[in-house]
Amino acid sequence: MTPRTRLLSFGAAALLIVLGVIAGPVLGGITGEAVAIALLSIGAIAIVSLVFLEVGLSEDRERARERAGRTVRRRPPRRRRRPD
């Protein structure tokens, strides 16, 4: 995930939360509450999902680094000579 994509994803989720906070009082009544709850919920779920994605991607990068380190350090096995 590129830094730009990360910023846009988290920004969009935060924007949904801000819109939810604003929509409740502006729309008023049951409709305002429903829209506010929906926007807040979607924004919060998006943020939590993105955090889990970031954790998973960092674990994948760490595993790739470990694998790359193992392949560099590993030597091919020596051939044993047969006794004649």
C-alpha positions in Angstrom: 0.0 0.0 0.0 1.6 3.3 -1.1 1.6 6.2 1.3 -0.8 8.1 -0.9 -3.3 5.3 -0.9 -2.9 4.9 2.8 -3.6 8.7 3.3 -6.6 8.6 1.0 -8.1 5.6 2.7 -7.7 6.8 6.2 -8.8 10.3 5.2 -12.0 9.0 3.5 -12.8 7.0 6.6 -12.3 10.0 8.9 -14.4 12.1 6.5 -17.3 9.7 6.9 -17.1 10.1 10.7 -17.0 13.9 10.5 -20.0 13.8 8.1 -21.8 11.6 10.4 -21.3 14.0 13.3 -22.5 16.9 11.2 -25.4 15.1 9.5 -27.1 14.2 12.8 -28.0 17.7 13.9 -28.3 19.2 10.4 -30.9 16.7 9.2 -32.6 16.3 12.6 -35.2 13.7 13.6 -35.1 10.0 13.1 -33.6 10.5 9.6 -30.7 12.5 10.9 -30.0 9.8 13.6 -30.2 7.0 11.1 -27.8 8.8 8.6 -25.4 9.8 11.5 -25.3 6.2 12.8 -24.8 4.8 9.3 -21.9 7.2 8.4 -20.2 6.8 11.8 -20.5 3.1 11.7 -19.1 2.8 8.2 -16.2 5.2 9.0 -15.3 3.4 12.2 -15.4 0.0 10.5 -13.3 1.3 7.7 -10.7 2.6 10.1 -10.5 -0.6 12.1 -10.3 -2.6 8.9 -7.4 -0.4 7.6 -5.5 -0.8 10.9 -5.8 -4.6 10.6 -4.7 -4.4 7.0 -1.6 -2.3 8.0 -0.7 -4.8 10.7 -1.0 -7.7 8.3 1.1 -6.0 5.6 3.8 -5.2 8.1 3.9 -8.8 9.2 4.2 -9.9 5.6 7.1 -7.5 5.0 8.8 -8.8 8.1 8.4 -12.4 7.0 9.8 -11.5 3.5 12.8 -9.9 5.2 13.4 -13.0 7.3 13.2 -15.2 4.2 15.6 -13.0 2.3 18.0 -13.1 5.2 17.8 -16.9 5.4 18.4 -17.4 1.7 21.5 -15.2 1.8 23.0 -17.0 4.8 22.2 -20.5 3.7 25.0 -22.3 1.9 24.5 -25.3 -0.4 25.2 -28.6 1.2 28.6 -30.1 0.6 28.9 -33.2 -1.4 30.4 -36.1 0.4 33.0 -38.1 -1.3 32.4 -41.8 -1.5 35.2 -43.9 -0.2 36.7 -45.9 -3.1 
